[in-house]
């Protein structure tokens, strides 16, 4: 199983930036599809490798 913590941390920061309350990690894992989880992880990895910290969720 893939580690989705980085993606979850990215998701939490995105929620905070938009004034939203994030769901807990267990619910995050249970409700998001594998594609959604992978997208958050990909975004988190991109954030680590760039100097920009602006989050845009579409």
Long-range contacts (C-beta under 8 A, 24 or more apart in sequence): 2-37, 2-38, 2-41, 4-28, 4-29, 4-37, 4-40, 4-41, 6-41, 6-44, 6-45, 6-48, 7-37, 7-38, 7-39, 7-40, 7-41, 7-42, 7-43, 7-44, 8-40, 9-44, 10-40, 10-41, 10-43, 10-44, 10-47, 10-55, 11-40, 13-55, 14-55, 14-57, 17-55, 18-57
